[in-house]
Amino acid sequence: MFSTFPSNCLGEQKNFFLFARNLINTMDMINTTPTESNLSGLSPKDFQKDINNKKTDLFILKNAQGMEVAVTNYGCAILSIMVPDKNGKYANVVLGHDSIEHVINSPEPFLNTTIGRYGNRIAKGKFTLYGEEHQLAINNGPNSLHGGPTGFHTRVWDAVQPEQSTVIFNYTSADGEEGFPGNLEVEMTYRLEDETNALVIEYRATTDKATIVNLTNHGFFNLAGIANPSPTVLNNIVTINADFYVPIDEVSIPTGEILPVEGTPMDFTEMKPLGRDIDEPYEALILGHGYDHNWVLDHDPGILSLAARAKDPKSGRMMETYTDLPGIQLYTANFLNDPVPGKGGVRYEGRHAFCFETQHFPDACHKPEFPSPILKAGEVYDTTTVYRFYTETE
């Protein structure tokens, strides 16, 4: 059932990104692709703002299949992903925004953004690395979440769009930013494949001092397409390539156990609707207020492989998620308790989206039995996530 992402679809990227890095180093932010006409109906002027002497903008990516993705360099937020249903009708399948002000002031600050320096939770907002303790900002109960309140999701990234299908972002996270050690140089790329409707996200980072790194994208997906009223995702059918998951405590920190999914509501080894078991009186679901857990993927880390699949039965839209990381977080937007104002006046509510966050395990810096998130000076953090969209007729 599960496979690796076709290597030919990734193209010859290494030399291209070396060229792009040099281009960014010599230029300020550039948007070389016209954005006045797009399927999303977004306007560049609504995303242009000066923030701390850096400019935000709108970037439109298109591929040969007709897929379109709109993003901004504020937090590298994805604003829309336009893909067809089984009848060829295009719709946006992420909970997006229609202005930079809405992105900045969203009640859900992580909506479709790039997360760093460390995605997910770190217990009590501190960790010790080679004998030195580092105190992080606390922004989720007693814990640090998604890099802190001014993590990568709030930063204006340098950007260059060298071609219609690609935008490349760069950001330097200074030593001590949000409490993390080391100057971290980050390059993150969004790229659309021409052979298939796939959004490829590539992350690369280097540091001058040992640190911890766990970069991800917090896309909130609804394959039915954004509509008013916003539809639930509980009828979406999901499978995850994992025989084990990571249980959490009452503040959503991993207990350190790795438990089998078999015979539990956490079992997605066969496709089932998200809503079938989500309200079962099962401890993990009670503690997470639904699904908000890390699954241990059944693949060798470092190999880009199929991690999860989702299907909206009415539209026929399907999405596959590929990663080379050891884990994936399924989150069913349980904490959108107060409706979030979204694109076109739509109100986004709890369980109106799901997230497939590819990742190292939460709180891995305190769990030596988990795969290590440590990046040392001289090493390169290099990981890829792919979201591939298609319909059941393909």
Backbone torsions as a table, in degrees:
resi	resn	phi	psi	omega
1	MET	NA	-40.6	-175.3
2	PHE	-103.9	146.0	-174.1
3	SER	-147.8	175.5	175.0
4	THR	-85.4	157.1	177.1
5	PHE	-74.3	134.4	-176.9
6	PRO	-53.8	124.8	-175.2
7	SER	-63.7	-30.5	-179.1
8	ASN	-67.7	-21.7	-180.0
9	CYS	-74.9	-17.7	179.9
10	LEU	-83.2	-17.4	175.0
11	GLY	69.1	-176.6	178.2
12	GLU	-95.5	88.9	-168.9
13	GLN	-97.1	-25.9	-170.0
14	LYS	-59.0	-50.4	-179.5
15	ASN	-66.2	-35.6	178.7
16	PHE	-60.4	-43.4	-177.2
17	PHE	-73.5	-28.7	172.6
18	LEU	-63.7	-41.0	176.4
19	PHE	-63.0	-44.2	-177.0
20	ALA	-66.0	-39.4	178.2
21	ARG	-60.1	-43.9	178.4
22	ASN	-64.1	-35.6	178.9
23	LEU	-65.4	-43.8	179.0
24	ILE	-63.7	-37.3	-178.6
25	ASN	-64.3	-21.7	-176.3
26	THR	-106.2	-2.2	-176.8
27	MET	-134.8	156.8	166.9
28	ASP	-78.1	-175.8	-178.7
29	MET	-57.5	134.6	-179.4
30	ILE	-128.1	138.3	170.1
31	ASN	-123.1	102.1	-172.1
32	THR	-92.8	-6.1	-178.1
33	THR	-106.7	127.5	178.9
34	PRO	-57.7	138.2	-177.2
35	THR	-122.5	13.1	-177.4
36	GLU	-69.2	-30.4	-177.7
37	SER	-118.5	118.9	179.3
38	ASN	-153.0	156.3	-177.6
39	LEU	-64.7	-26.6	-176.7
40	SER	-77.3	-17.0	-177.5
41	GLY	72.5	23.4	-179.4
42	LEU	-89.8	148.3	-178.7
43	SER	-111.9	132.0	178.7
44	PRO	-54.8	-38.6	-175.9
45	LYS	-63.0	-24.0	179.3
46	ASP	-78.3	-5.7	-179.1
47	PHE	-122.6	13.1	-179.0
48	GLN	-104.7	117.0	-174.7
49	LYS	-154.3	146.6	173.3
50	ASP	-93.5	123.5	178.8
51	ILE	-131.0	112.9	179.6
52	ASN	51.9	46.9	177.1
53	ASN	66.9	18.9	174.5
54	LYS	-125.0	146.7	-175.2
55	LYS	-101.8	136.9	172.2
56	THR	-97.3	158.6	-178.3
57	ASP	-157.6	174.4	177.2
58	LEU	-107.3	137.3	178.7
59	PHE	-127.7	129.2	179.8
60	ILE	-111.8	123.4	177.3
61	LEU	-106.8	138.8	178.1
62	LYS	-137.3	149.9	175.0
63	ASN	-121.7	179.2	-176.1
64	ALA	-70.2	-17.4	-179.2
65	GLN	-84.7	-12.9	-176.7
66	GLY	102.9	-3.7	176.2
67	MET	-65.7	144.9	179.1
68	GLU	-138.3	137.0	177.5
69	VAL	-129.0	131.1	177.1
70	ALA	-110.3	133.7	-179.3
71	VAL	-139.9	163.3	171.4
72	THR	-127.1	159.5	-179.9
73	ASN	-87.2	2.9	169.6
74	TYR	-82.0	106.9	-177.7
75	GLY	66.6	10.0	-174.7
76	CYS	52.3	36.3	-176.3
77	ALA	-67.2	132.7	172.3
78	ILE	-83.4	125.7	-175.9
79	LEU	-97.2	-32.6	177.7
80	SER	-160.2	150.3	170.0
81	ILE	-130.6	108.1	-175.8
82	MET	-98.3	113.6	179.5
83	VAL	-137.6	154.9	-176.3
84	PRO	-82.5	156.0	171.0
85	ASP	-92.0	-169.5	-175.4
86	LYS	-66.6	-16.6	177.9
87	ASN	-101.0	5.5	179.4
88	GLY	86.3	5.8	180.0
89	LYS	-83.4	127.6	-178.8
90	TYR	-85.4	144.6	174.4
91	ALA	-152.8	159.5	176.8
92	ASN	-83.1	128.3	-174.6
93	VAL	-110.8	17.0	171.0
94	VAL	-127.5	152.7	178.7
95	LEU	-76.8	90.1	-172.1
96	GLY	-101.0	178.5	176.8
97	HIS	-120.6	161.5	-178.4
98	ASP	-116.2	13.0	173.1
99	SER	-158.5	158.1	179.4
100	ILE	-66.5	-31.1	178.3
101	GLU	-64.3	-38.9	178.7
102	HIS	-69.1	-34.4	176.6
103	VAL	-64.6	-49.1	-176.0
104	ILE	-64.9	-39.6	-172.1
105	ASN	-102.1	14.3	-177.9
106	SER	-62.1	136.1	173.4
107	PRO	-61.8	-21.6	173.1
108	GLU	-108.2	90.1	-170.6
109	PRO	-67.1	-17.2	-175.9
110	PHE	-95.9	6.2	-173.0
111	LEU	-55.9	108.0	174.6
112	ASN	61.7	21.0	-176.5
113	THR	-95.9	167.6	170.1
114	THR	-80.5	130.7	-174.0
115	ILE	-107.3	132.4	177.7
116	GLY	-174.6	168.2	6.4
117	ARG	-75.5	-19.4	179.8
118	TYR	-134.7	110.8	176.8
119	GLY	-69.7	146.8	-179.4
120	ASN	76.4	-161.6	-166.6
121	ARG	-101.0	147.2	170.8
122	ILE	-123.8	122.9	-173.0
123	ALA	-60.0	129.3	175.8
124	LYS	59.5	12.5	174.7
125	GLY	62.5	33.5	177.8
126	LYS	-154.1	155.7	176.5
127	PHE	-154.4	159.5	178.7
128	THR	-115.0	129.0	-178.5
129	LEU	-129.1	115.6	-179.0
130	TYR	52.0	45.7	173.7
131	GLY	84.6	-3.9	-178.9
132	GLU	-110.7	125.3	179.8
133	GLU	-85.8	140.0	-179.7
134	HIS	-124.2	123.7	179.2
135	GLN	-97.0	125.3	-179.5
136	LEU	-103.8	168.3	175.2
137	ALA	-70.4	142.2	177.6
138	ILE	-97.8	122.5	-178.3
139	ASN	-143.1	15.0	178.7
140	ASN	-150.6	86.9	-172.0
141	GLY	60.8	-126.6	178.9
142	PRO	-88.5	7.4	-169.2
143	ASN	-118.3	167.6	170.4
144	SER	-95.9	134.5	-177.5
145	LEU	-126.7	129.6	169.8
146	HIS	55.8	39.0	175.0
147	GLY	86.1	1.9	177.8
148	GLY	96.9	172.9	-175.0
149	PRO	-65.4	-23.5	176.6
150	THR	-119.9	43.7	178.2
151	GLY	-72.2	-165.0	-174.7
152	PHE	-61.3	-23.4	-179.1
153	HIS	-69.2	-13.8	179.9
154	THR	-108.2	4.0	-173.4
155	ARG	-96.9	146.2	173.4
156	VAL	-89.5	114.6	-176.3
157	TRP	-90.3	146.9	167.9
158	ASP	-68.6	144.0	-174.0
159	ALA	-143.0	147.5	172.7
160	VAL	-141.6	138.0	177.2
161	GLN	-116.3	90.6	-174.2
162	PRO	-74.0	-20.2	177.1
163	GLU	-155.0	169.9	-171.2
164	GLN	-60.8	-29.5	-173.4
165	SER	-94.8	-1.0	-167.7
166	THR	-139.1	138.0	167.6
167	VAL	-134.7	138.7	-175.7
168	ILE	-121.7	128.5	-177.9
169	PHE	-113.2	144.1	174.6
170	ASN	-131.2	142.7	177.5
171	TYR	-150.5	139.0	173.9
172	THR	-107.5	116.1	177.2
173	SER	-93.7	113.9	-172.6
174	ALA	-70.0	151.7	174.5
175	ASP	-53.6	124.2	179.5
176	GLY	93.1	-8.1	178.7
177	GLU	-61.0	125.8	-175.6
178	GLU	53.8	19.7	176.4
179	GLY	92.8	-4.4	-177.7
180	PHE	-83.5	141.3	-179.4
181	PRO	-82.0	154.4	172.9
182	GLY	87.2	142.9	170.2
183	ASN	-79.2	116.7	-175.6
184	LEU	-107.5	118.0	176.2
185	GLU	-94.6	120.5	-173.5
186	VAL	-120.4	134.9	170.1
187	GLU	-123.9	128.7	-178.4
188	MET	-132.2	133.1	-173.9
189	THR	-123.9	133.9	165.1
190	TYR	-104.7	130.5	-180.0
191	ARG	-146.1	135.7	176.0
192	LEU	-96.6	134.9	173.1
193	GLU	-78.7	147.4	176.2
194	ASP	-87.4	-29.3	-176.6
195	GLU	-73.6	-24.2	-177.4
196	THR	-153.0	160.9	179.6
197	ASN	-81.2	78.7	-177.6
198	ALA	-126.7	132.5	171.4
199	LEU	-97.9	115.5	179.4
200	VAL	-99.3	128.2	177.9
201	ILE	-117.6	120.0	-178.9
202	GLU	-117.7	132.7	-179.2
203	TYR	-118.1	133.6	172.9
204	ARG	-137.9	140.1	-179.3
205	ALA	-152.3	148.0	173.4
206	THR	-134.0	156.6	-178.7
207	THR	-136.0	156.2	175.3
208	ASP	-99.9	4.4	-178.6
209	LYS	-157.3	144.1	-178.6
210	ALA	-53.8	135.5	-178.5
211	THR	-151.7	-177.8	172.9
212	ILE	-116.3	141.2	-176.3
213	VAL	-138.3	134.9	176.6
214	ASN	-154.2	87.9	-175.5
215	LEU	-94.6	140.9	178.7
216	THR	-154.4	174.1	172.7
217	ASN	-115.6	136.7	-175.4
218	HIS	-102.6	53.0	178.7
219	GLY	-64.4	130.6	174.8
220	PHE	-101.3	105.4	-171.3
221	PHE	-100.2	141.5	169.3
222	ASN	-140.8	102.2	-171.0
223	LEU	-72.4	-12.6	174.3
224	ALA	-68.4	-23.3	-175.0
225	GLY	98.9	142.0	-178.0
226	ILE	-68.5	129.2	-178.1
227	ALA	-145.9	169.2	179.1
228	ASN	-122.7	110.6	7.0
229	PRO	-75.3	157.3	-178.5
230	SER	-69.7	129.2	-178.2
231	PRO	-78.7	153.1	174.6
232	THR	-72.7	160.5	174.1
233	VAL	-108.9	6.9	-175.3
234	LEU	-66.6	-17.8	175.5
235	ASN	-89.4	-5.5	178.0
236	ASN	-67.4	138.5	-176.6
237	ILE	-100.0	128.3	-169.6
238	VAL	-129.6	145.7	167.6
239	THR	-135.9	145.4	179.7
240	ILE	-128.9	133.2	-178.3
241	ASN	-81.3	71.5	-175.7
242	ALA	-154.9	129.6	175.1
243	ASP	-95.3	-6.2	-178.0
244	PHE	-137.9	154.9	175.1
245	TYR	-136.9	170.4	-176.9
246	VAL	-108.9	110.5	178.2
247	PRO	-70.5	157.3	-176.5
248	ILE	-124.3	165.0	175.5
249	ASP	-95.2	-166.7	-174.6
250	GLU	-70.3	-12.1	175.3
251	VAL	-116.2	24.0	172.6
252	SER	67.2	25.6	173.6
253	ILE	-96.2	134.1	177.8
254	PRO	-54.8	138.9	178.3
255	THR	-75.5	-16.4	-174.8
256	GLY	102.8	-13.0	177.0
257	GLU	-80.5	157.1	168.5
258	ILE	-128.6	114.3	-170.4
259	LEU	-113.9	150.0	177.5
260	PRO	-71.3	145.8	178.8
261	VAL	-85.5	-19.4	-173.5
262	GLU	-55.8	129.8	178.0
263	GLY	78.7	10.6	-178.8
264	THR	-125.5	164.8	175.1
265	PRO	-65.3	-7.3	179.6
266	MET	-86.4	1.0	-176.1
267	ASP	-84.6	110.5	174.3
268	PHE	-119.1	26.5	179.8
269	THR	-69.5	-23.4	169.5
270	GLU	-116.7	147.3	-174.9
271	MET	-63.9	133.6	177.6
272	LYS	-150.8	155.1	177.5
273	PRO	-64.9	142.2	178.5
274	LEU	-57.0	-34.1	-175.3
275	GLY	-82.8	-5.1	-173.8
276	ARG	-62.1	-44.4	-174.6
277	ASP	-117.9	1.5	-167.0
278	ILE	-63.4	-25.8	-179.3
279	ASP	-104.6	15.5	176.6
280	GLU	-65.4	147.1	178.9
281	PRO	-77.8	61.9	-178.0
282	TYR	-109.1	134.0	-170.1
283	GLU	-53.1	-44.6	-177.8
284	ALA	-60.9	-40.5	-179.2
285	LEU	-73.2	-34.5	176.7
286	ILE	-65.4	-45.5	-179.1
287	LEU	-66.9	-34.4	-178.1
288	GLY	-91.6	-2.0	-176.1
289	HIS	57.8	33.5	-173.7
290	GLY	124.5	-158.6	178.9
291	TYR	-81.8	122.0	174.9
292	ASP	-161.1	65.2	-169.2
293	HIS	-140.4	160.2	176.7
294	ASN	-96.3	129.8	173.6
295	TRP	-102.0	140.9	-178.8
296	VAL	-89.2	108.0	-171.1
297	LEU	-71.1	142.2	-179.5
298	ASP	-87.2	63.4	174.3
299	HIS	-152.7	167.5	177.0
300	ASP	-80.6	120.7	176.2
301	PRO	-53.9	139.5	-176.6
302	GLY	100.6	-14.6	178.1
303	ILE	-105.7	120.1	-179.5
304	LEU	-69.4	111.6	-173.2
305	SER	-138.0	160.5	178.1
306	LEU	-67.7	123.5	-177.5
307	ALA	-104.0	-37.9	-174.5
308	ALA	-157.2	158.6	179.2
309	ARG	-140.5	143.8	176.9
310	ALA	-136.7	149.8	-179.5
311	LYS	-140.8	133.1	169.9
312	ASP	-95.2	114.8	-171.8
313	PRO	-66.5	-29.5	-177.3
314	LYS	-76.1	-49.0	-177.6
315	SER	-81.1	-21.3	-175.7
316	GLY	80.2	0.4	178.5
317	ARG	-69.8	140.5	177.6
318	MET	-131.5	151.3	179.1
319	MET	-137.0	132.3	173.0
320	GLU	-111.4	141.0	177.9
321	THR	-115.7	125.4	177.3
322	TYR	-113.3	145.0	176.1
323	THR	-154.0	160.8	172.1
324	ASP	-110.4	8.0	179.3
325	LEU	-90.0	165.3	-173.1
326	PRO	-80.2	-15.6	-174.1
327	GLY	-138.2	165.5	173.8
328	ILE	-144.0	135.0	178.5
329	GLN	-98.9	119.2	168.6
330	LEU	-93.1	120.3	179.5
331	TYR	-126.7	129.2	-176.7
332	THR	-104.1	34.9	174.5
333	ALA	52.3	43.7	-175.8
334	ASN	-67.7	-23.9	-172.0
335	PHE	-103.6	16.2	169.5
336	LEU	-82.3	61.6	-174.2
337	ASN	-67.7	-42.1	174.5
338	ASP	-98.0	127.9	-177.7
339	PRO	-52.4	135.2	179.6
340	VAL	-94.9	123.2	177.5
341	PRO	-66.7	129.5	-175.6
342	GLY	-125.7	-164.3	-175.6
343	LYS	-59.8	132.3	177.0
344	GLY	67.7	21.3	178.8
345	GLY	83.4	3.4	178.3
346	VAL	-67.0	142.0	177.2
347	ARG	-102.7	116.9	179.2
348	TYR	-87.0	129.8	-177.0
349	GLU	-125.9	171.3	-179.7
350	GLY	-56.4	138.4	179.1
351	ARG	64.0	24.0	171.9
352	HIS	-100.2	10.5	177.1
353	ALA	-159.5	160.1	169.5
354	PHE	-129.1	153.9	178.1
355	CYS	-121.8	136.9	168.5
356	PHE	-114.2	93.5	-176.5
357	GLU	-96.7	108.3	178.1
358	THR	-74.9	140.7	-167.0
359	GLN	-169.6	164.6	154.5
360	HIS	-75.3	164.5	-174.4
361	PHE	-70.5	148.7	174.7
362	PRO	-58.9	143.3	175.3
363	ASP	56.1	28.2	-178.0
364	ALA	-63.6	-23.3	178.9
365	CYS	-66.4	-16.1	177.0
366	HIS	-107.3	1.8	-175.3
367	LYS	-126.5	90.5	-176.8
368	PRO	-61.7	-18.5	178.4
369	GLU	-78.2	-12.8	177.2
370	PHE	-87.1	156.2	174.2
371	PRO	-54.7	138.9	-172.0
372	SER	-75.6	135.0	174.5
373	PRO	-97.3	11.9	-174.3
374	ILE	-77.4	132.8	173.0
375	LEU	-117.3	124.9	-178.6
376	LYS	-101.3	159.4	174.3
377	ALA	-56.8	134.8	-179.0
378	GLY	92.6	-13.8	177.1
379	GLU	-93.8	163.3	178.5
380	VAL	-122.2	123.4	170.7
381	TYR	-81.0	122.3	-172.0
382	ASP	-146.2	110.2	-177.6
383	THR	-147.0	154.5	-176.8
384	THR	-132.1	138.5	171.5
385	THR	-123.9	140.3	177.9
386	VAL	-127.6	130.4	169.9
387	TYR	-110.8	111.7	-178.5
388	ARG	-107.1	130.3	-177.4
389	PHE	-113.7	139.2	177.6
390	TYR	-159.7	-178.9	178.1
391	THR	-121.5	164.0	-176.0
392	GLU	-67.4	-12.4	178.0
393	THR	-83.9	-12.3	-177.0
394	GLU	-85.4	NA	NA
